[in-house]
């Protein structure tokens, strides 16, 4: 049975790449409709308190240390009309924030201050628009502070895009950004030049998101102007947002517009670009309409406004002038010309702006070090002895299903369909599909000998069923009185979809893509049961990233008798590099279990782990693997099933 014989291994007439996008859109709609619209001010205030409590928890703000910012002035430069000071802030111990402070040259009394945050801009606080904003404010009599966000500018060494791992330990990138920004306000309030009761914040794109979260969570922000960032989440299910803009399960309790509304009744200016393709103007207008409703409900309709610029995504001069006027009105208490004078900015690589003149601070914290420190501090089930663990296994399963995966949906009718049946060399090949959920269809290929079978085997691979069809193991399974079923779990093969977008959307929706795919496997077992194909033994095989899907599915479903995984991510601990995809890192998993504790849920059933790898996809040695799975081995030993757990390296 060779691959060349089969000209078409697809089940569907055409690819169904839109399936996951449509699925996410449906879930968004259901969550949005599940929330009642506040009818009066008291009902909104009650909901606001609930949103902020859940937002802090979802972001992981509650597990960060108490704020105790340390500031180190490392340089001072005089310019026409203002003074530039270079400051290094230490927010979390060992986490350094490079910052530029712009102070008007002549001050007779404390003045308002503006925190200028930035988005995913290569040059960070050195970006032209950031410098221009800060200089413009300084020339208008404000103190302004520009900070590099984690992983950008002079903080590039700290990492940023790797932040998708943080939810696994209960943290988020946005929590670190918000914490840094709160510490920046602490610093501004400590300066004698600043009136601590008159502080505003503004930023564009990802900086607009930072503006929103900071102003919602910190009442010390007295006026806010998020630029090119307002939207409603249902409009971004097909977008490529950063993980710093994705809060776990947020859509279960709030939309983006709800978080913006939490700023009320403090002054809020939403600035958007009509030609913005990143945050489309239609989505921004929807958000503004919803937020305006809340402001008017509270009796503060004059404190909310929207400004639109006929321009692409950015923070241009016209937008800055609109923000100047807004802050003048609410922080200065004046109405005046908002025109920005001609401003000369420093080159991106200018030493005038650099804070780390002596290079990267020694022993400076990074995303990885923060993650691993949190990993090491958590009391997981591995801290139990095997006997205690065995008593609490059902509790661990419940935590994984409900708190990590976000729950499994109600099982719908399988709607099982057979598209065609072929026969080759005494092997029957069926092209079938079944529904995992109402709008999730799983295409599959089923192979079995004409004379029957006793065992059923499920094969999973991230490259899709077609890539493994001609694999020796599949062929031998089908030719030795066994059934083989190859599936495209959602988002791969015939329903291929962007892995990163899948992880981001599922994270915000509160049902992580890893759990969704585990559910697809459980529904595959349902399908085999429906067909009468669950007989003496059911085995599941998972390769590469699918190994983790296979492991979780086996741990959670006792109908699976045996699991074999190859290239399994053996631990969520991060080594020197990270090349594993974001779809493998569900939120809060490490509050309960690492991979070895999940594997222990399978005992005493058979489990074979072949060539396990670390976060760098480097294969582990025998000693390293046995050390990692020591807890699993001890659980199998406690059940007198030591021979059922095998490691092949």
FENPE-V449686 format. One record per residue. N is the residue number from 1. PSI is psi in degrees with one decimal (999 if undefined). Layout:
n->N psi->PSI
n->N psi->PSI
This chain:
n->1 psi->98.1
n->2 psi->155.5
n->3 psi->-33.9
n->4 psi->-24.7
n->5 psi->-29.9
n->6 psi->109.3
n->7 psi->-23.3
n->8 psi->111.0
n->9 psi->11.8
n->10 psi->149.0
n->11 psi->-43.8
n->12 psi->153.2
n->13 psi->-36.9
n->14 psi->158.8
n->15 psi->150.0
n->16 psi->55.0
n->17 psi->-14.7
n->18 psi->-2.9
n->19 psi->-49.5
n->20 psi->-38.9
n->21 psi->-44.1
n->22 psi->-35.3
n->23 psi->-46.8
n->24 psi->-40.9
n->25 psi->-40.8
n->26 psi->-43.4
n->27 psi->-39.9
n->28 psi->-46.8
n->29 psi->-43.1
n->30 psi->-41.2
n->31 psi->-40.1
n->32 psi->-42.4
n->33 psi->-17.6
n->34 psi->-13.6
n->35 psi->129.0
n->36 psi->143.3
n->37 psi->125.7
n->38 psi->135.2
n->39 psi->-17.2
n->40 psi->172.4
n->41 psi->-45.7
n->42 psi->-41.1
n->43 psi->-35.0
n->44 psi->-43.5
n->45 psi->-36.7
n->46 psi->-43.8
n->47 psi->-38.7
n->48 psi->-45.5
n->49 psi->-39.8
n->50 psi->-42.9
n->51 psi->-47.4
n->52 psi->-37.1
n->53 psi->-47.5
n->54 psi->-32.5
n->55 psi->-45.6
n->56 psi->-42.9
n->57 psi->-45.0
n->58 psi->-37.1
n->59 psi->-27.2
n->60 psi->19.0
n->61 psi->-32.0
n->62 psi->-16.5
n->63 psi->0.3
n->64 psi->156.2
n->65 psi->165.9
n->66 psi->144.7
n->67 psi->130.9
n->68 psi->66.2
n->69 psi->139.1
n->70 psi->135.8
n->71 psi->139.6
n->72 psi->112.6
n->73 psi->120.2
n->74 psi->0.9
n->75 psi->156.3
n->76 psi->130.7
n->77 psi->134.0
n->78 psi->135.0
n->79 psi->168.5
n->80 psi->111.7
n->81 psi->-9.6
n->82 psi->164.8
n->83 psi->135.8
n->84 psi->122.6
n->85 psi->139.1
n->86 psi->124.4
n->87 psi->140.7
n->88 psi->119.8
n->89 psi->137.2
n->90 psi->110.3
n->91 psi->-83.8
n->92 psi->139.4
n->93 psi->121.9
n->94 psi->-6.1
n->95 psi->112.9
n->96 psi->136.4
n->97 psi->117.5
n->98 psi->133.5
n->99 psi->148.0
n->100 psi->126.5
n->101 psi->127.1
n->102 psi->121.9
n->103 psi->130.5
n->104 psi->144.8
n->105 psi->-40.4
n->106 psi->113.5
n->107 psi->132.5
n->108 psi->-15.7
n->109 psi->165.7
n->110 psi->142.1
n->111 psi->166.4
n->112 psi->157.7
n->113 psi->151.6
n->114 psi->127.1
n->115 psi->122.5
n->116 psi->109.9
n->117 psi->160.3
n->118 psi->166.5
n->119 psi->-149.4
n->120 psi->67.0
n->121 psi->128.7
n->122 psi->-41.2
n->123 psi->2.5
n->124 psi->-127.3
n->125 psi->-11.1
n->126 psi->-6.3
n->127 psi->142.6
n->128 psi->-48.8
n->129 psi->-33.3
n->130 psi->-48.6
n->131 psi->-45.3
n->132 psi->-41.3
n->133 psi->-48.2
n->134 psi->-42.8
n->135 psi->-42.9
n->136 psi->-43.0
n->137 psi->-41.1
n->138 psi->-40.2
n->139 psi->-17.1
n->140 psi->2.2
n->141 psi->12.0
n->142 psi->152.3
n->143 psi->134.2
n->144 psi->143.5
n->145 psi->123.2
n->146 psi->130.0
n->147 psi->146.2
n->148 psi->130.2
n->149 psi->160.0
n->150 psi->126.2
n->151 psi->3.9
n->152 psi->156.7
n->153 psi->-130.6
n->154 psi->-8.5
n->155 psi->17.8
n->156 psi->-33.9
n->157 psi->-18.8
n->158 psi->-18.9
n->159 psi->149.6
n->160 psi->-56.9
n->161 psi->-19.3
n->162 psi->-2.3
n->163 psi->-6.7
n->164 psi->-14.7
n->165 psi->-21.9
n->166 psi->-40.4
n->167 psi->-25.0
n->168 psi->-25.1
n->169 psi->13.0
n->170 psi->11.4
n->171 psi->171.6
n->172 psi->158.0
n->173 psi->-40.5
n->174 psi->-30.5
n->175 psi->-42.4
n->176 psi->-42.2
n->177 psi->-45.5
n->178 psi->-39.6
n->179 psi->-46.2
n->180 psi->-42.3
n->181 psi->-34.6
n->182 psi->-39.1
n->183 psi->-34.2
n->184 psi->-38.0
n->185 psi->-39.4
n->186 psi->-45.1
n->187 psi->-44.9
n->188 psi->-42.0
n->189 psi->-20.4
n->190 psi->-13.6
n->191 psi->134.6
n->192 psi->-22.6
n->193 psi->-12.1
n->194 psi->134.9
n->195 psi->110.9
n->196 psi->-13.7
n->197 psi->4.2
n->198 psi->78.7
n->199 psi->131.1
n->200 psi->165.9
n->201 psi->142.6
n->202 psi->154.6
n->203 psi->162.1
n->204 psi->153.2
n->205 psi->-122.2
n->206 psi->-27.1
n->207 psi->-30.1
n->208 psi->-37.6
n->209 psi->-41.9
n->210 psi->-41.7
n->211 psi->-46.0
n->212 psi->-52.4
n->213 psi->-40.9
n->214 psi->-48.2
n->215 psi->-35.1
n->216 psi->-39.3
n->217 psi->-20.8
n->218 psi->107.6
n->219 psi->-9.1
n->220 psi->-18.7
n->221 psi->115.0
n->222 psi->-13.4
n->223 psi->142.3
n->224 psi->146.9
n->225 psi->82.0
n->226 psi->135.0
n->227 psi->133.1
n->228 psi->53.6
n->229 psi->-18.2
n->230 psi->139.5
n->231 psi->177.6
n->232 psi->141.0
n->233 psi->-33.1
n->234 psi->-17.5
n->235 psi->-4.1
n->236 psi->16.7
n->237 psi->-15.6
n->238 psi->14.6
n->239 psi->174.4
n->240 psi->48.6
n->241 psi->159.7
n->242 psi->157.1
n->243 psi->-17.5
n->244 psi->-10.3
n->245 psi->11.3
n->246 psi->109.6
n->247 psi->126.7
n->248 psi->128.2
n->249 psi->16.6
n->250 psi->-36.7
n->251 psi->-12.2
n->252 psi->-20.8
n->253 psi->-12.9
n->254 psi->145.4
n->255 psi->172.3
n->256 psi->-40.7
n->257 psi->-32.1
n->258 psi->-39.1
n->259 psi->-42.7
n->260 psi->-39.8
n->261 psi->-22.7
n->262 psi->-14.2
n->263 psi->-25.5
n->264 psi->142.5
n->265 psi->17.0
n->266 psi->149.1
n->267 psi->131.5
n->268 psi->121.4
n->269 psi->119.2
n->270 psi->116.5
n->271 psi->130.2
n->272 psi->160.1
n->273 psi->130.4
n->274 psi->-30.3
n->275 psi->15.3
n->276 psi->120.9
n->277 psi->-15.3
n->278 psi->-48.0
n->279 psi->85.7
n->280 psi->146.6
n->281 psi->-33.1
n->282 psi->-38.9
n->283 psi->-39.6
n->284 psi->-39.5
n->285 psi->-38.6
n->286 psi->-47.1
n->287 psi->-46.1
n->288 psi->-43.6
n->289 psi->-41.6
n->290 psi->-40.0
n->291 psi->-40.8
n->292 psi->-37.9
n->293 psi->-42.4
n->294 psi->-44.0
n->295 psi->-43.7
n->296 psi->-33.5
n->297 psi->-34.9
n->298 psi->-6.8
n->299 psi->23.4
n->300 psi->43.4
n->301 psi->-23.0
n->302 psi->-9.7
n->303 psi->9.7
n->304 psi->135.4
n->305 psi->159.7
n->306 psi->137.0
n->307 psi->130.4
n->308 psi->133.6
n->309 psi->132.7
n->310 psi->80.5
n->311 psi->166.3
n->312 psi->-177.0
n->313 psi->131.7
n->314 psi->-158.5
n->315 psi->75.2
n->316 psi->179.8
n->317 psi->-41.9
n->318 psi->-42.0
n->319 psi->-42.3
n->320 psi->-41.1
n->321 psi->-35.3
n->322 psi->-39.4
n->323 psi->-39.1
n->324 psi->-48.7
n->325 psi->-39.6
n->326 psi->-46.7
n->327 psi->-35.6
n->328 psi->-44.2
n->329 psi->-43.7
n->330 psi->-21.7
n->331 psi->-36.3
n->332 psi->-25.1
n->333 psi->30.9
n->334 psi->155.9
n->335 psi->116.8
n->336 psi->170.2
n->337 psi->130.5
n->338 psi->5.1
n->339 psi->134.8
n->340 psi->129.5
n->341 psi->170.8
n->342 psi->127.3
n->343 psi->133.8
n->344 psi->121.7
n->345 psi->161.7
n->346 psi->153.2
n->347 psi->153.8
n->348 psi->-38.5
n->349 psi->19.1
n->350 psi->133.5
n->351 psi->-19.4
n->352 psi->-31.6
n->353 psi->-16.2
n->354 psi->138.5
n->355 psi->-35.4
n->356 psi->69.5
n->357 psi->-29.1
n->358 psi->19.9
n->359 psi->-171.8
n->360 psi->133.2
n->361 psi->138.3
n->362 psi->141.8
n->363 psi->26.9
n->364 psi->140.6
n->365 psi->152.3
n->366 psi->173.8
n->367 psi->-44.2
n->368 psi->-44.6
n->369 psi->-36.9
n->370 psi->-43.6
n->371 psi->-49.3
n->372 psi->-33.4
n->373 psi->-41.2
n->374 psi->-41.1
n->375 psi->-47.3
n->376 psi->-24.3
n->377 psi->-14.1
n->378 psi->140.2
n->379 psi->90.2
n->380 psi->179.7
n->381 psi->-18.3
n->382 psi->-17.5
n->383 psi->-12.3
n->384 psi->157.3
n->385 psi->160.4
n->386 psi->-38.6
n->387 psi->-42.3
n->388 psi->-39.7
n->389 psi->-45.3
n->390 psi->-31.6
n->391 psi->-23.3
n->392 psi->16.1
n->393 psi->-39.6
n->394 psi->-34.4
n->395 psi->-42.3
n->396 psi->-42.2
n->397 psi->-42.5
n->398 psi->-41.8
n->399 psi->-44.1
n->400 psi->-46.7
n->401 psi->-49.0
n->402 psi->-49.4
n->403 psi->-28.3
n->404 psi->-53.8
n->405 psi->-14.3
n->406 psi->17.5
n->407 psi->154.7
n->408 psi->143.5
n->409 psi->166.6
n->410 psi->137.8
n->411 psi->124.9
n->412 psi->173.4
n->413 psi->137.3
n->414 psi->-25.9
n->415 psi->47.8
n->416 psi->132.7
n->417 psi->142.6
n->418 psi->123.4
n->419 psi->-39.5
n->420 psi->156.6
n->421 psi->132.3
n->422 psi->161.4
n->423 psi->134.6
n->424 psi->124.1
n->425 psi->48.1
n->426 psi->15.1
n->427 psi->125.1
n->428 psi->129.1
n->429 psi->119.1
n->430 psi->136.3
n->431 psi->112.2
n->432 psi->170.3
n->433 psi->159.1
n->434 psi->160.8
n->435 psi->127.2
n->436 psi->-44.2
n->437 psi->176.9
n->438 psi->-45.6
n->439 psi->23.7
n->440 psi->113.6
n->441 psi->131.2
n->442 psi->111.3
n->443 psi->142.7
n->444 psi->156.2
n->445 psi->129.6
n->446 psi->127.3
n->447 psi->134.3
n->448 psi->153.3
n->449 psi->151.9
n->450 psi->-36.0
n->451 psi->-0.6
n->452 psi->-177.6
n->453 psi->165.3
n->454 psi->-27.0
n->455 psi->149.4
n->456 psi->139.1
n->457 psi->129.3
n->458 psi->130.5
n->459 psi->130.6
n->460 psi->132.2
n->461 psi->142.2
n->462 psi->-15.0
n->463 psi->0.0
n->464 psi->159.6
n->465 psi->-33.6
n->466 psi->-31.5
n->467 psi->-20.6
n->468 psi->-0.2
n->469 psi->-42.6
n->470 psi->9.9
n->471 psi->141.6
n->472 psi->-40.1
n->473 psi->-35.9
n->474 psi->-44.5
n->475 psi->-45.3
n->476 psi->-35.0
n->477 psi->-48.0
n->478 psi->-25.9
n->479 psi->4.7
n->480 psi->46.1
n->481 psi->45.4
n->482 psi->153.2
n->483 psi->138.7
n->484 psi->131.6
n->485 psi->125.9
n->486 psi->125.8
n->487 psi->152.7
n->488 psi->95.4
n->489 psi->161.4
n->490 psi->135.1
n->491 psi->2.6
n->492 psi->170.2
n->493 psi->-122.5
n->494 psi->-15.5
n->495 psi->33.2
n->496 psi->134.3
n->497 psi->155.1
n->498 psi->124.2
n->499 psi->-42.3
n->500 psi->-44.5
n->501 psi->-38.3
n->502 psi->-45.9
n->503 psi->-42.3
n->504 psi->-50.0
n->505 psi->-44.3
n->506 psi->-32.5
n->507 psi->-49.2
n->508 psi->-34.7
n->509 psi->-17.7
n->510 psi->13.6
n->511 psi->95.3
n->512 psi->147.2
n->513 psi->-32.2
n->514 psi->-45.5
n->515 psi->-37.1
n->516 psi->-41.9
n->517 psi->-34.9
n->518 psi->-41.8
n->519 psi->-36.9
n->520 psi->-37.9
n->521 psi->-41.1
n->522 psi->-34.8
n->523 psi->-27.1
n->524 psi->-40.3
n->525 psi->-41.3
n->526 psi->-42.4
n->527 psi->-44.6
n->528 psi->-38.6
n->529 psi->-41.3
n->530 psi->-37.9
n->531 psi->-4.3
n->532 psi->26.8
n->533 psi->4.0
n->534 psi->104.2
n->535 psi->-110.9
n->536 psi->-31.8
n->537 psi->140.8
n->538 psi->123.8
n->539 psi->141.9
n->540 psi->136.9
n->541 psi->129.4
n->542 psi->132.0
n->543 psi->139.6
n->544 psi->-130.1
n->545 psi->-28.2
n->546 psi->-14.0
n->547 psi->-38.3
n->548 psi->-37.1
n->549 psi->-45.8
n->550 psi->-41.3
n->551 psi->-47.3
n->552 psi->-43.6
n->553 psi->-43.7
n->554 psi->-39.3
n->555 psi->-31.6
n->556 psi->-8.7
n->557 psi->110.6
n->558 psi->-8.8
n->559 psi->-19.5
n->560 psi->121.3
n->561 psi->-24.1
n->562 psi->146.5
n->563 psi->141.2
n->564 psi->122.3
n->565 psi->142.1
n->566 psi->128.5
n->567 psi->26.1
n->568 psi->137.4
n->569 psi->111.8
n->570 psi->-19.1
n->571 psi->148.3
n->572 psi->-3.7
n->573 psi->136.7
n->574 psi->131.0
n->575 psi->-146.4
n->576 psi->-34.0
n->577 psi->166.0
n->578 psi->113.7
n->579 psi->1.7
n->580 psi->145.8
n->581 psi->155.7
n->582 psi->-21.2
n->583 psi->-11.3
n->584 psi->-3.5
n->585 psi->81.0
n->586 psi->154.9
n->587 psi->141.4
n->588 psi->7.3
n->589 psi->-39.1
n->590 psi->-0.4
n->591 psi->-14.6
n->592 psi->-46.7
n->593 psi->145.0
n->594 psi->178.6
n->595 psi->-43.6
n->596 psi->-35.1
n->597 psi->-32.8
n->598 psi->-43.5
n->599 psi->-33.5
n->600 psi->-21.0
n->601 psi->-18.6
n->602 psi->-27.3
n->603 psi->141.0
n->604 psi->14.7
n->605 psi->161.9
n->606 psi->138.1
n->607 psi->128.5
n->608 psi->126.5
n->609 psi->115.5
n->610 psi->130.2
n->611 psi->58.0
n->612 psi->156.2
n->613 psi->167.5
n->614 psi->-168.1
n->615 psi->-22.9
n->616 psi->0.5
n->617 psi->20.1
n->618 psi->134.7
n->619 psi->141.1
n->620 psi->152.3
n->621 psi->168.8
n->622 psi->-46.5
n->623 psi->-44.2
n->624 psi->-40.1
n->625 psi->-45.0
n->626 psi->-35.3
n->627 psi->-43.3
n->628 psi->-40.8
n->629 psi->21.6
n->630 psi->-42.0
n->631 psi->-43.2
n->632 psi->-45.2
n->633 psi->-41.9
n->634 psi->-34.0
n->635 psi->-43.9
n->636 psi->-40.8
n->637 psi->-40.2
n->638 psi->-23.8
n->639 psi->11.5
n->640 psi->39.6
n->641 psi->35.8
n->642 psi->-28.5
n->643 psi->-11.6
n->644 psi->-14.7
n->645 psi->116.9
n->646 psi->140.3
n->647 psi->127.1
n->648 psi->117.4
n->649 psi->999
